Amino acid sequence: MRLPIALHLAALLPPALSLPPSTLAVIARTDFDYIIVGGGPSGLTLANRLSADPRKQVLVLEAGQSRLGDPLIDVPGFLGSTVGNASYDWLFRTVPQAHANGNRFVMDRGKVLGGSTAINFMAWGRPAKGEIDGARPGEEGLCCPSEDSDGAEVVSRYALVVE
Ligand SMILES: Cc1cc2nc3c(=O)[nH]c(=O)nc-3n(C[C@H](O)[C@H](O)[C@H](O)COP(=O)(O)OP(=O)(O)OC[C@H]3O[C@@H](n4cnc5c(N)ncnc54)[C@H](O)[C@@H]3O)c2cc1C
């Protein structure tokens, strides 16, 4: 994946609040075309696409730390171990739930470069052909570039790239 320059810098550094003055100076004197808040998959995918144009300056701001190479994230056997750990997890809590006896529930979300993919369970499932075919190509949020295309075929192609 191509990463924007600023993200490269951020990825090598401790949390944003303790960025060294030299890095802050580089950021301060750069005119960015795009500033993306949040270095989860959505933000990083967007940054990747936008930075494909070398004339564009893209900054990604991530509230959590960079934990590249952290075995608790990279090693599948540690699956789930970062959930509930405030170093990786925002530990959001719901408001009291009227239909659950007023209880509040923790809503885990990743607080780290990579977002919730850094704490998630790495489960990957392809939808069934019938589910994809049942949705009309061209509808908002769907994959298919044209009404003539075979949705399942398009999804399969992307899935193979990911796998
Ligand atoms: C415990 C758990 C298990 C999961 N298991 C799976 C699974 O097995 N398979 C699967 O496909 N999906 C799974 N998911 C879902 C998947 O991880 C998410 O759908 C995906 O990560 C969402 O991506 P996102 O970029 O929208 O948000 P996120 O991944 O949540 O990224 C948002 C990023 O923005 C940052 N951020 C937020 N506010 C600010 C701010 N003010 N300033 C700067 N940065 C900010 C956050 O720190 C975070 O890095 C799981 C999710 C969780 C929480």
The ligand as an ORCA input file, in Angstrom:
! r2SCAN-3c Opt
* xyz 0 1
  C     -13.563     -6.201     18.560
  C     -13.824     -6.110     17.067
  C     -13.769     -7.265     16.275
  C     -14.008     -7.181     14.912
  N     -13.879     -8.328     14.141
  C     -13.982     -8.224     12.800
  C     -13.731     -9.351     11.973
  O     -13.367    -10.410     12.451
  N     -13.864     -9.212     10.628
  C     -14.207     -8.028     10.063
  O     -14.304     -7.971      8.821
  N     -14.443     -6.929     10.817
  C     -14.318     -7.004     12.161
  N     -14.533     -5.885     12.937
  C     -14.975     -4.655     12.277
  C     -13.860     -3.899     11.547
  O     -12.652     -3.899     12.283
  C     -14.373     -2.465     11.331
  O     -15.542     -2.551     10.515
  C     -13.393     -1.559     10.616
  O     -12.169     -1.497     11.317
  C     -14.010     -0.146     10.533
  O     -13.088      0.694      9.884
  P     -13.198      2.257     10.021
  O     -11.987      2.849      9.328
  O     -14.526      2.707      9.573
  O     -13.133      2.584     11.575
  P     -12.011      2.191     12.629
  O     -11.305      0.953     12.233
  O     -12.709      2.222     13.959
  O     -10.952      3.375     12.541
  C     -11.204      4.676     13.030
  C      -9.854      5.314     13.390
  O     -10.061      6.703     13.660
  C      -9.334      7.063     14.817
  N      -9.972      8.217     15.408
  C     -11.221      8.305     15.941
  N     -11.463      9.555     16.362
  C     -10.344     10.285     16.078
  C      -9.992     11.647     16.267
  N     -10.837     12.529     16.820
  N      -8.760     12.047     15.865
  C      -7.889     11.159     15.280
  N      -8.186      9.852     15.087
  C      -9.397      9.439     15.466
  C      -9.397      5.829     15.696
  O      -8.369      5.813     16.663
  C      -9.229      4.720     14.658
  O      -7.879      4.403     14.412
  C     -14.331     -5.931     14.304
  C     -14.393     -4.766     15.107
  C     -14.138     -4.854     16.468
  C     -14.181     -3.584     17.304
*
